[in-house]
Amino acid sequence: MGDDHGLMPLGRTGLAISRVGIGTWAIGGGNWPYGWGDQDDAESIAAIHRAVELGATWIDTAAVYGLGHAETIVGRAIKDLDKRPYIFTKTGRVADGAGGITGSLKRDSVMREVEQSLARLGVEAIDVYQLHWPDPAEEIDEGWTTCVDLKRQGMVRHIGVCNFNIEQLERISKIAEPETLQPPYSLLQREAEHQLLPFARDHEIGVIVYSPMGSGLLTGAMTRQRIESLPPNDWRSSDSAFRDPELSRSLEIAAKLQKIAARVGTAPAALAVAWTLANPAVSGAIAGFRRPDQVTPVMTAATLHLSRELAAEISGLDEQNADHSAP
């Protein structure tokens, strides 16, 4: 259960975090293979400040977002704040020298990344340091052992993983138990709720979920016309999730969610995020903000408590998963 301020314990870390945190994938800009198009850095900083003002106590970023640019923007944003939010970042995705991104969990690569992240962020230690992907598989143990050493050295305070499955979590637990897990989870991507989230809860692994709004598809603002006009340096312009048959299914679910949101008097984006937070395994959800005007509607999800009936109704919007219980 959360405390009187709406904060939730993050697994065994001892950290208490806001239900909604600040995601920075998009503010990395468009100059890398998984960008969200060009961004206005001043707007990005203003969005971070607004989210903190409204109660966000943590920022999730990664060294690979904009190849360091997102971390640089986060560093600039937190420099102006009286009280610094927790900083979570990730390691293991690096430029391959040919315009692409590849995985490296080798010790020297992780050590190089953490030093660069600390410098860009301007902090003495990273609050939660995460292996970004279990890739390459044969380097998982080396990468995780390095994270354990970084925690021992005090360069990072807590360690976790992103995009790991149960088998991989069990594998690294033989070295040291992961403190946090970051999986994708939304009304459009529900695989985690069946086995992964219950496993995390049983093992007291703190969970923060990403893409709870389906990368924009559940906000109520996404249309076919808008998708067709996405710039080439926005990864969504060429991703299968934004093409049929997936797109038709997603837009249908989004339209139904929009009707429920109107009925209960909230924004579809807030309802989408609150639905993920209704799962008892989830401590927090990452919401990506690029402009301050995007912040307020989504931050209301932190205090939006869904009744069992409403959560079940939203779960049933996805007919492929309608026979599964509500979170």
C-alpha positions in Angstrom: 0.0 0.0 0.0 1.1 3.6 -0.6 1.7 6.2 2.1 -0.3 9.3 2.8 1.5 11.2 0.0 0.6 8.6 -2.6 4.1 7.2 -2.7 4.7 3.5 -3.2 7.6 1.3 -2.0 9.8 0.2 -4.9 10.4 -3.5 -4.0 13.1 -4.0 -1.5 15.0 -0.8 -2.4 13.8 1.2 0.5 12.8 3.9 -2.0 9.2 5.3 -1.9 8.2 6.6 -5.4 5.3 8.5 -6.9 2.9 6.4 -8.9 3.8 8.2 -12.1 7.3 8.9 -13.1 8.9 11.0 -15.9 10.0 9.1 -19.0 12.7 10.6 -21.3 12.9 8.3 -24.3 11.2 10.9 -26.5 13.2 13.9 -25.4 16.4 12.2 -26.7 15.5 13.8 -30.0 15.5 12.3 -33.5 19.2 11.8 -34.2 19.4 8.1 -33.4 17.6 5.0 -34.7 14.8 4.9 -32.1 14.0 8.6 -31.8 10.6 10.2 -31.6 11.5 13.0 -34.1 13.1 16.4 -33.4 12.3 17.8 -29.9 12.6 21.3 -28.3 15.0 21.0 -25.4 13.6 24.0 -23.5 10.1 22.4 -23.8 11.5 19.1 -22.5 13.0 20.8 -19.5 9.8 22.7 -18.8 7.9 19.4 -19.0 10.2 17.8 -16.4 9.8 20.8 -14.1 6.0 20.7 -14.4 5.9 17.0 -13.7 8.0 17.4 -10.6 5.8 20.3 -9.5 2.8 18.0 -9.8 4.4 15.3 -7.6 6.7 13.1 -9.8 9.6 12.0 -7.6 11.6 10.1 -10.2 12.9 10.3 -13.7 13.7 7.3 -15.9 16.2 7.7 -18.7 18.9 5.7 -20.5 22.4 6.4 -21.9 21.2 5.3 -25.4 18.3 7.8 -25.6 19.5 10.3 -28.1 23.0 8.8 -27.6 23.4 10.7 -24.3 21.2 13.7 -25.2 18.3 12.7 -22.9 20.6 12.3 -19.9 22.2 15.7 -20.7 18.7 17.3 -20.8 17.8 15.6 -17.5 21.0 16.9 -16.0 20.2 20.4 -17.0 16.6 20.1 -15.7 17.5 18.8 -12.3 20.2 21.4 -11.8 17.4 24.0 -11.3 15.4 22.1 -8.8 15.5 22.6 -5.0 14.7 18.9 -4.4 16.2 16.5 -6.8 14.0 13.6 -8.0 15.4 10.1 -8.0 17.3 9.3 -11.2 17.0 5.9 -12.8 19.1 5.2 -15.9 20.1 2.2 -18.0 23.2 0.6 -19.7 23.9 -1.9 -22.4 22.8 -0.3 -25.6 25.5 1.4 -27.6 26.2 2.9 -31.0 27.6 0.3 -33.4 29.6 2.8 -35.4 27.5 2.3 -38.5 24.5 4.3 -37.6 22.8 1.5 -35.6 22.4 0.4 -32.0 23.9 -2.9 -30.6 24.0 -4.5 -27.3 27.1 -4.7 -25.0 27.1 -5.9 -21.4 30.8 -6.4 -21.2 32.4 -5.0 -18.0 34.5 -2.3 -19.7 31.5 -1.0 -21.7 29.2 -0.8 -18.7 31.9 0.9 -16.7 32.4 3.4 -19.5 28.7 4.0 -19.7 28.1 4.6 -16.0 30.9 7.2 -15.9 29.5 9.0 -18.9 26.0 8.9 -17.4 27.2 10.3 -14.1 28.9 13.1 -15.9 25.9 14.0 -18.1 23.4 13.8 -15.2 25.7 15.7 -12.8 25.0 13.4 -9.9 27.3 11.6 -7.5 25.4 8.3 -7.7 22.6 6.9 -9.8 19.6 5.9 -7.7 18.6 2.8 -9.8 20.9 1.5 -12.5 19.3 -1.0 -15.0 20.5 -3.4 -17.6 18.5 -2.1 -20.6 18.1 -5.4 -22.5 19.3 -9.0 -21.9 21.4 -8.7 -25.0 23.8 -10.3 -25.9 22.5 -13.2 -23.9 26.0 -14.6 -23.3 27.1 -11.4 -21.6 24.2 -11.1 -19.1 26.2 -12.5 -16.2 29.2 -10.2 -16.9 26.9 -7.2 -17.1 25.0 -8.0 -14.0 28.2 -8.8 -12.0 29.4 -5.4 -13.1 26.2 -3.7 -11.8 26.7 -5.5 -8.4 30.3 -4.1 -8.3 29.0 -0.6 -9.1 26.6 -0.8 -6.2 29.3 -2.0 -3.9 31.5 0.9 -5.0 28.7 3.4 -4.4 28.5 4.6 -8.0 24.9 3.4 -8.1 22.5 2.9 -5.1 20.2 0.1 -6.5 20.3 -2.2 -9.4 17.6 -3.7 -11.7 16.8 -4.8 -15.2 14.6 -3.9 -18.1 12.9 -6.2 -20.6 14.0 -9.4 -18.8 11.9 -12.6 -18.6 11.5 -14.9 -15.7 14.2 -17.3 -16.8 16.7 -14.4 -17.1 15.6 -13.0 -13.7 16.2 -16.4 -12.1 19.6 -16.6 -13.9 20.9 -13.3 -12.5 19.4 -14.0 -9.0 22.2 -16.6 -8.6 24.6 -13.7 -8.7 22.5 -11.2 -6.8 18.8 -10.7 -6.6 17.5 -7.8 -8.9 15.9 -5.0 -7.0 13.8 -3.6 -9.8 12.2 -4.7 -13.1 11.0 -2.5 -16.0 8.7 -4.3 -18.5 6.4 -2.9 -21.2 2.8 -3.0 -20.0 -0.3 -1.4 -21.3 -3.8 -2.3 -22.3 -2.3 -3.0 -25.8 0.6 -5.1 -24.5 -0.5 -7.3 -21.6 2.0 -10.3 -21.7 3.6 -9.2 -18.5 0.4 -9.6 -16.4 0.1 -13.3 -16.8 3.4 -14.6 -15.3 6.1 -11.9 -15.1 4.3 -9.4 -12.8 3.1 -12.1 -10.3 6.7 -13.5 -10.3 8.0 -10.0 -9.5 5.5 -9.5 -6.7 6.3 -12.9 -5.2 10.0 -12.1 -5.2 9.6 -8.5 -3.9 11.1 -7.0 -7.1 10.0 -3.4 -7.5 8.2 -2.9 -10.9 8.0 0.3 -12.9 6.2 -0.3 -16.3 7.0 1.5 -19.5 4.8 2.6 -22.4 1.6 2.4 -20.4 -0.1 4.7 -23.0 1.0 2.4 -25.8 3.5 4.9 -27.2 0.7 7.4 -27.8 -1.9 5.0 -29.1 -4.1 5.2 -26.0 -4.0 9.0 -25.5 -7.0 9.7 -27.6 -4.9 12.0 -29.8 -3.6 9.4 -32.2 -5.3 9.1 -35.6 -4.4 7.3 -38.8 -3.8 10.8 -40.4 -1.4 11.7 -37.6 0.5 8.4 -37.9 0.8 8.8 -41.7 2.4 12.3 -41.1 5.0 11.1 -38.5 8.5 12.2 -39.6 11.0 9.5 -40.8 13.1 10.0 -37.7 10.2 9.0 -35.4 10.5 5.2 -34.9 6.8 4.8 -34.9 6.6 5.7 -38.6 8.0 2.3 -39.5 7.0 0.1 -36.6 4.5 -2.8 -37.0 2.5 -1.6 -34.0 1.5 1.5 -36.1 0.5 -0.6 -39.1 -2.4 -2.9 -39.8 -3.6 -5.3 -38.5 -2.2 -4.2 -35.1 -3.1 -0.5 -35.7 -6.8 -1.2 -36.3 -7.1 -3.2 -33.1 -5.3 -0.6 -31.1 -7.4 2.3 -32.4 -10.6 0.4 -31.7 -9.5 -0.2 -28.1 -8.4 3.5 -27.8 -11.8 4.7 -29.1 -13.6 2.5 -26.5 -11.3 3.8 -23.8 -12.0 7.4 -24.8 -15.7 6.8 -24.3 -15.1 5.4 -20.8 -12.8 8.3 -20.0 -15.5 10.8 -21.0 -18.0 9.0 -18.9 -15.9 9.1 -15.7 -14.6 12.6 -16.4 -10.9 12.0 -17.0 -8.4 11.9 -19.8 -7.9 8.7 -21.8 -4.2 8.8 -21.1 -4.7 9.1 -17.4 -7.1 6.1 -17.5 -4.7 4.1 -19.5 -1.9 4.7 -17.0 -4.2 4.2 -13.9 -5.2 0.8 -15.3 -1.6 -0.4 -15.2 -1.2 1.0 -11.7 -4.2 -1.1 -10.6 -2.1 -4.2 -10.9 -0.8 -5.0 -7.4 2.7 -5.8 -8.7 3.2 -2.3 -10.2 4.8 0.4 -8.0 5.0 3.0 -10.7 4.4 3.8 -14.4 6.6 5.8 -16.7 4.9 8.6 -18.6 6.8 10.3 -21.4 6.4 14.1 -21.5 7.8 16.3 -24.3 5.9 19.5 -23.5 4.5 21.0 -20.2 1.0 21.0 -21.6 1.1 17.1 -21.8 1.9 16.7 -18.1 -1.2 17.6 -16.1 -3.8 15.2 -17.7 -1.5 12.2 -17.3 -0.2 13.0 -13.8 -3.8 12.8 -12.5 -3.4 9.0 -13.0 -1.4 9.0 -9.8 -4.5 9.7 -7.7 -7.1 8.0 -10.0 -8.2 4.9 -8.1 -10.2 2.5 -10.3 -13.0 0.5 -8.8 -12.8 -3.3 -9.4 -15.7 -2.9 -11.8 -14.1 -0.1 -13.8 -10.8 -2.0 -14.0 -12.6 -5.1 -15.2 -14.5 -3.0 -17.8 -11.3 -1.6 -19.2 -9.6 -5.0 -19.2 -12.5 -6.3 -21.3 -11.9 -3.7 -24.0 -9.3 -6.0 -25.5 -11.4 -8.9 -26.7 -8.2 -11.0 -27.2 -7.6 -10.8 -23.4 -11.1 -10.3 -22.2 -11.2 -13.7 -20.5 -8.2 -12.7 -18.2 -9.0 -11.2 -14.8 -8.6 -7.5 -14.2 -5.3 -6.4 -12.8 
